[in-house]
Amino acid sequence: MHDVAVVGGGPAGSTAASLLAAAGRSVILFEKERFPRFHIGESLLPFNLDLFRRLGVLEDLEGRFIEKWGARLFSSDGSTTRYISFEEGIVPGHPRAFHVLRSEFDALLLHKAREQGAEVRESTAVIEAVPSHRDGCDLTVRDAAGRISQHRARFLLDASGRDAFVASRRRLRIMTPHLRKMAVYAHYEGVARGEGRFAGDIVLVILRDGWFWLIPLPEGRTSVGLVLEGSSFRRLDLSPERLLEAALQRCPAAWERVASSRRISQVWTASDYSYECGGVAGDGYLLLGDAAAFIDPIFSTGVWLAMSSAEMAADTLHAALGAPGRAADLAPGRFAAYERKVRRHVRNYTRIVSRFYEPGFMDLFLQPAGRFGMRESVISLLAGLVDPPLAVRLRLALFYLAVRLQRRYPLVQPVPLLKVLEERQT
């Protein structure tokens, strides 16, 4: 019997497996795909770097991927722009992050888990798991050849991503009604970039009916994506390819950067993707990363929330398993603090994402100068400050209040935004 079974080999699963194996726990990880494989979520956050150091992968990232020191935000017509540097954050010490090819990044993290001693089974899907803090977890898995095998572990970590292995089977997933968005995205080459240090800046173009991302990647690639209301796409009689192309052409600030580029991948879609799950800490299991919650990708929080939750889960579980010769304490109550932290982190980012979609957010955030440290506090949160101190929380609350007031009593001149999608006339 293993100490821990991990479902999923993405950033959350590989991080938890690495830390637990390094601490001397016997870990088996099941990943349904064979790495490397494509995955979206290529832009990381500065606060992730401390965990990269702990995992021993920071030097690998520095030699392979593109540094990201900030973000450039544009109104859809390009008339209003604002550069956001992570160095502006109210909490110092986290000035840069990376853009990564997830195929390589995820494979690197999974390889590190193997190096630390975790047993990794790729192309192996978990088809059933019955966790219990008293009796351990019985797992049934199927490999690429269709062979079925049984495994046992003392505890289960669900890092299955948006598949949400445990939550989907127990009907614990709750969609976030006001964030029912859709993403359409692809890789391009030849997209215009900044010079020098600014070449790695993520570009966000804000529309009245959605937003574009342009993320510089290695090998001259750029990830280009559009996020809009899911209902808008469903009303349009357009293929994903035509939708992305038409929207780009109708948005001056985006088209200026991609007009001379060439799409080099298929166009992928993801819809209705914001949700939160109940029972994050259950009887014999913990939910990690996207298996616990997923938030709209506007602020690139996905990988950081996944890996930070994995770090918390690994440290908490290692302590709960106990030292050799001492009894383990794996009762659900032992993990209540983990669930509270995960929910608090998700709540902090869901709140700012929700405010982003209110008209007043960009009116205020794109102003050339902020007051009372509000924008600096927002930047720290966007850099990955998952547990803001009281002073930052108060400034964030003040900013959110200003966003609400902007809707009724304009505090600043509204930013002009274009609507790039129109329903086809019948």
C-alpha positions in Angstrom: 0.0 0.0 0.0 1.2 3.5 -0.9 0.9 6.4 1.5 -0.6 8.6 -1.1 -2.3 8.1 -4.5 -2.5 11.2 -6.8 -5.0 11.5 -9.7 -3.6 13.7 -12.4 0.0 14.7 -13.4 -0.5 18.4 -14.1 1.1 21.2 -12.1 -1.0 20.4 -8.9 -0.5 16.6 -9.0 3.2 16.7 -9.8 3.9 19.4 -7.2 2.2 17.4 -4.4 3.8 14.2 -5.5 7.3 15.8 -5.6 7.0 17.4 -2.1 5.5 14.2 -0.5 8.1 11.9 -2.1 10.9 14.3 -1.1 9.6 14.1 2.5 9.9 10.3 2.4 6.3 9.3 1.6 5.5 6.5 -0.9 3.5 8.1 -3.7 1.9 6.7 -6.8 0.6 9.1 -9.4 -1.8 8.2 -12.3 -2.0 10.4 -15.4 -4.4 9.5 -18.1 -2.3 11.1 -20.9 1.2 10.7 -22.1 3.4 13.8 -21.6 4.3 16.0 -23.3 0.8 17.1 -24.3 -0.8 20.5 -25.2 -2.5 22.5 -22.4 -3.8 26.0 -22.1 -2.7 28.3 -19.2 0.7 29.5 -20.4 1.2 32.6 -18.3 2.4 32.3 -14.7 2.5 34.6 -11.7 5.5 36.1 -9.8 4.6 34.6 -6.4 5.0 31.1 -8.0 8.8 31.6 -8.1 9.3 30.7 -4.4 7.7 27.4 -4.9 9.7 26.8 -8.1 12.8 27.3 -5.9 11.5 24.8 -3.4 10.9 22.2 -6.1 14.3 22.8 -7.6 13.1 23.8 -11.1 13.7 27.5 -11.2 17.0 27.3 -13.1 15.3 25.0 -15.7 12.6 27.6 -16.2 15.0 30.5 -16.5 16.9 28.7 -19.3 13.9 27.6 -21.3 11.0 30.1 -21.1 10.2 33.8 -21.6 10.4 36.2 -18.6 7.3 38.2 -17.9 7.8 41.5 -16.0 4.4 43.0 -16.6 1.3 43.4 -18.7 0.2 46.0 -21.2 -3.6 46.7 -21.2 -5.3 48.4 -24.2 -8.8 49.6 -24.8 -10.2 47.9 -27.9 -9.6 50.9 -30.2 -6.1 51.4 -28.8 -6.8 55.0 -27.6 -6.2 54.1 -23.9 -3.3 52.0 -22.7 -1.7 51.3 -19.3 1.5 49.4 -18.5 1.4 47.3 -15.4 4.8 46.4 -13.9 4.8 43.7 -11.1 7.5 45.9 -9.4 4.7 48.4 -8.7 3.0 46.0 -6.3 2.6 47.2 -2.7 4.3 44.0 -1.5 7.9 44.0 -2.9 10.1 41.2 -3.9 8.1 39.5 -6.7 8.9 41.4 -9.9 8.8 38.7 -12.6 7.2 35.5 -13.8 7.3 33.3 -16.9 5.4 32.4 -20.0 5.7 28.7 -20.7 4.8 26.1 -23.2 2.6 23.9 -21.0 3.6 20.8 -22.9 7.2 21.3 -21.7 6.5 22.9 -18.4 4.1 20.1 -17.2 6.5 17.4 -18.4 9.3 19.1 -16.4 7.3 19.1 -13.2 6.3 15.5 -13.7 9.9 14.5 -14.3 10.8 16.2 -11.1 8.2 14.1 -9.2 9.8 11.0 -10.7 13.3 12.2 -9.6 12.0 12.7 -6.1 10.9 9.1 -5.9 7.2 9.2 -6.9 6.0 6.2 -8.9 4.4 7.8 -12.1 2.0 5.9 -14.3 1.3 7.8 -17.5 -1.4 6.8 -20.0 -3.3 5.3 -17.0 -6.8 6.5 -16.2 -8.3 6.1 -12.7 -11.8 4.8 -13.4 -12.9 4.3 -9.8 -11.7 5.4 -6.3 -13.2 4.8 -2.9 -11.4 6.9 -0.3 -11.9 6.5 3.5 -9.8 8.0 6.2 -10.2 4.8 8.2 -9.8 2.1 5.5 -7.6 3.9 3.0 -8.4 4.3 -0.7 -9.1 1.5 -3.2 -8.4 2.5 -6.8 -9.2 0.8 -10.1 -7.2 2.0 -13.1 -7.0 1.2 -16.8 -3.8 1.5 -18.8 -3.3 2.3 -22.5 -3.6 -1.3 -23.4 -7.0 -1.6 -21.6 -5.6 -3.6 -18.7 -7.4 -3.1 -15.4 -5.5 -3.2 -12.1 -6.2 -2.5 -8.5 -4.2 -0.3 -6.1 -4.4 0.9 -2.5 -3.2 4.0 -0.7 -3.7 5.5 2.7 -5.0 8.8 1.2 -6.2 10.2 -2.1 -5.2 13.6 -3.7 -7.5 14.6 -6.6 -5.5 16.8 -9.0 -7.4 15.7 -12.1 -8.0 19.3 -13.3 -11.2 20.3 -14.8 -12.2 16.6 -15.1 -12.8 17.0 -11.3 -12.7 13.2 -10.7 -14.1 13.2 -7.2 -16.4 16.2 -7.5 -18.0 15.1 -10.7 -18.8 11.7 -9.4 -20.2 13.1 -6.1 -22.0 16.0 -7.9 -20.0 18.6 -5.9 -19.3 21.0 -8.7 -21.2 24.3 -8.7 -20.9 26.6 -11.8 -20.4 30.3 -11.1 -23.5 31.8 -12.8 -22.2 35.2 -13.6 -18.9 33.9 -15.1 -20.3 31.6 -17.8 -17.7 32.6 -20.3 -16.2 30.9 -23.4 -12.6 31.0 -24.6 -11.5 30.6 -28.3 -7.7 30.4 -28.7 -4.9 29.3 -31.0 -1.1 29.7 -31.5 0.3 32.1 -34.0 3.7 33.1 -35.3 4.8 36.5 -36.4 2.7 38.5 -33.8 4.3 41.9 -33.0 6.1 42.0 -29.6 7.8 44.7 -27.5 11.5 45.2 -27.5 14.1 44.0 -24.9 12.7 43.3 -21.5 9.2 44.2 -22.7 9.2 41.4 -25.3 7.7 39.1 -22.7 4.8 41.3 -21.6 1.4 39.8 -21.8 -1.0 42.0 -23.8 -4.7 42.3 -22.8 -7.1 44.1 -25.1 -10.3 45.0 -23.4 -13.6 44.9 -25.3 -17.2 45.8 -24.4 -18.2 42.2 -24.9 -15.1 40.4 -23.9 -11.3 40.5 -24.0 -8.2 39.2 -25.9 -5.0 37.8 -24.6 -1.7 37.8 -26.5 0.9 35.7 -24.6 4.5 35.6 -26.0 5.8 32.0 -26.0 9.2 30.4 -26.9 10.1 29.6 -30.5 8.4 32.7 -31.9 4.9 31.5 -30.9 2.2 33.7 -29.4 -0.9 32.4 -27.7 -3.9 34.4 -28.9 -7.3 34.0 -27.3 -10.7 35.6 -27.0 -13.0 35.4 -24.0 -16.7 36.3 -24.2 -20.0 35.4 -22.8 -20.8 31.8 -23.6 -24.4 32.8 -24.7 -23.0 35.2 -27.3 -21.1 32.5 -29.0 -24.0 30.1 -29.0 -26.2 32.7 -30.7 -23.7 33.2 -33.5 -23.5 30.9 -36.6 -19.7 30.9 -36.7 -17.1 28.2 -36.4 -14.4 28.8 -33.8 -11.9 29.6 -36.5 -14.2 32.2 -38.1 -15.2 33.7 -34.8 -11.6 34.3 -33.7 -10.5 35.7 -37.0 -13.6 38.0 -37.3 -13.2 39.3 -33.8 -9.5 40.0 -34.3 -10.2 42.0 -37.5 -12.9 44.1 -35.8 -10.6 45.1 -32.9 -8.0 47.7 -33.9 -5.7 47.2 -30.9 -5.5 43.4 -31.4 -5.5 43.4 -35.2 -2.5 45.9 -35.3 -0.5 43.1 -33.6 -1.7 40.1 -35.5 -2.3 41.4 -39.0 1.0 40.1 -40.3 1.0 36.8 -38.3 0.0 33.3 -39.3 -2.0 30.8 -37.3 0.1 27.6 -36.7 -2.3 25.5 -34.7 -5.9 24.4 -34.6 -8.4 26.7 -32.8 -9.4 25.3 -29.4 -12.4 26.2 -27.3 -13.4 26.0 -23.6 -16.8 27.0 -22.3 -18.7 27.5 -19.0 -15.4 27.1 -17.2 -15.8 28.9 -13.9 -16.9 26.7 -11.0 -16.2 25.8 -7.4 -16.6 22.4 -5.7 -18.0 21.5 -2.4 -16.2 19.0 -0.1 -12.7 20.2 -0.9 -11.5 18.2 2.2 -13.4 15.0 2.5 -13.3 11.6 4.0 -9.9 10.3 2.9 -9.3 12.8 0.1 -8.3 16.4 -0.8 -9.2 18.3 -3.9 -6.3 20.3 -5.5 -6.2 23.0 -8.1 -8.8 22.9 -10.8 -10.3 19.8 -9.2 -11.4 22.1 -6.4 -12.2 25.3 -8.4 -11.5 27.1 -11.6 -11.7 30.8 -12.2 -11.9 32.9 -15.5 -8.3 33.1 -16.8 -8.2 36.9 -17.2 -5.5 37.2 -14.5 -3.6 34.0 -15.2 -4.2 32.6 -11.7 -4.8 28.9 -12.7 -1.3 27.4 -12.4 -0.5 29.4 -9.2 -3.7 28.4 -7.4 -3.1 24.8 -8.5 0.5 24.7 -7.3 -0.1 26.6 -4.1 -3.0 24.4 -3.1 -0.8 21.4 -3.9 2.0 22.7 -1.6 -0.5 23.3 1.2 -2.1 19.8 0.7 1.3 18.1 0.7 2.6 19.8 3.8 -0.7 19.2 5.7 -0.9 15.6 4.6 2.7 14.9 5.4 2.1 16.1 9.0 -1.2 14.2 9.3 0.4 10.9 8.2 2.7 11.2 11.3 6.2 10.2 12.0 7.4 6.6 11.9 5.9 4.7 14.8 3.2 7.3 15.5 -0.4 7.0 14.6 -1.7 9.0 11.7 -4.6 11.5 12.0 -6.4 11.4 8.7 -9.9 12.4 9.9 -11.6 15.0 7.8 -11.4 17.6 10.6 -7.6 17.4 10.4 -7.9 19.1 7.0 -10.5 21.8 7.8 -7.8 24.6 7.7 -6.7 23.4 4.2 -10.3 23.8 2.9 -10.7 27.2 4.5 -7.5 28.4 2.9 -8.4 27.1 -0.6 -11.8 28.7 -0.4 -10.4 32.0 0.8 -7.9 32.1 -2.1 -10.6 31.2 -4.6 -12.9 33.8 -3.1 -10.2 36.5 -3.3 -9.7 36.0 -7.0 -13.3 35.4 -7.9 -14.1 38.8 -6.4 -11.5 40.6 -8.5 -12.5 38.7 -11.6 -16.1 39.6 -11.0 -15.2 43.3 -10.6 -13.2 43.2 -13.8 -16.4 42.4 -15.8 -18.1 45.5 -14.3 -17.8 48.6 -16.5 -16.1 50.7 -13.9 -13.1 48.5 -13.4 -11.1 49.4 -16.5 -12.2 53.1 -16.2 -10.3 53.2 -12.9 -7.5 50.7 -13.5 -6.4 52.4 -16.7 -6.0 55.7 -15.1 -2.4 57.1 -15.3 -2.2 57.6 -11.5 -3.9 55.8 -8.6 -4.7 57.0 -5.1 -4.4 55.5 -1.6 -2.3 52.6 -2.9 -5.4 51.0 -4.4 -3.9 50.1 -7.8 -0.6 48.9 -6.1 -2.7 46.6 -3.9 -4.5 45.2 -7.0 -1.2 44.6 -8.7 0.1 42.6 -5.7 -3.0 40.5 -5.7 -2.6 39.9 -9.4 1.0 38.9 -8.8 -0.2 36.1 -6.6 -0.5 37.5 -3.1 -3.2 34.9 -2.2 -3.3 36.0 1.5 -3.2 39.8 1.5 -2.5 41.5 4.8 -5.1 43.8 6.4 -3.7 47.0 4.8 -3.9 45.5 1.3 -7.4 44.1 2.0 -8.7 47.5 3.0 -7.3 49.1 -0.1 -8.8 46.4 -2.3 -12.2 47.0 -0.6 -11.8 50.7 -1.3 -11.0 50.0 -5.0 -14.0 47.6 -5.3 -16.2 50.3 -3.8 -14.9 52.8 -6.3 -15.7 50.4 -9.1 -19.3 50.2 -7.9 -19.6 53.9 -7.5 -18.2 54.5 -11.0 -21.3 52.9 -12.5 -23.7 55.5 -11.0 -21.6 58.4 -10.1 -18.6 58.5 -12.6 -15.4 59.3 -10.7 -13.3 59.4 -13.9 -14.0 59.6 -17.6 -15.2 56.2 -18.9 -12.9 54.3 -21.2 -14.4 53.9 -24.7 -14.7 50.2 -25.6 -15.9 48.5 -28.8 -18.2 45.6 -29.2 -16.6 43.3 -31.7 -19.2 40.6 -32.1 -22.6 41.1 -33.6 -25.4 38.5 -34.1 -25.8 37.5 -37.7 -28.9 39.0 -39.3 -31.5 36.5 -40.5 
